[in-house]
Amino acid sequence: MSKSFRANSIFYKKYLDSAFKIKKNKHENFVSFVFLIIKICFSLLAIISLTKLGHSSKVRLNRLREIQDSFLFEKYRFNVLKSRFDDLFSSEGEQRFMKDQDQIISRDIIRVIWR
């Protein structure tokens, strides 16, 4: 009986061991596949996040550039108006101010100039 038990145990070791190894390999492959999918998902998440960050940075820089251009234009206008205002208080500034004015009068309006 010990010979048959021994033969059976060798048989079980030989075939069950290989079945166990196959099952273990399948389990390891499944776990590796799951981790691969998780890595791919995180990679896609990182790529999408970087793309959105780049786009929002580009939009922000464009807005800042527009604000800077608008500021420079308003600063230029301010300097022009400031110089014209300063010229108004110089000698004969009122006369120059009146000459600089573009006065368009329609036909049915009477214009009176006081001197």
Disulfide bonds with the S-S distance in Angstrom:
none
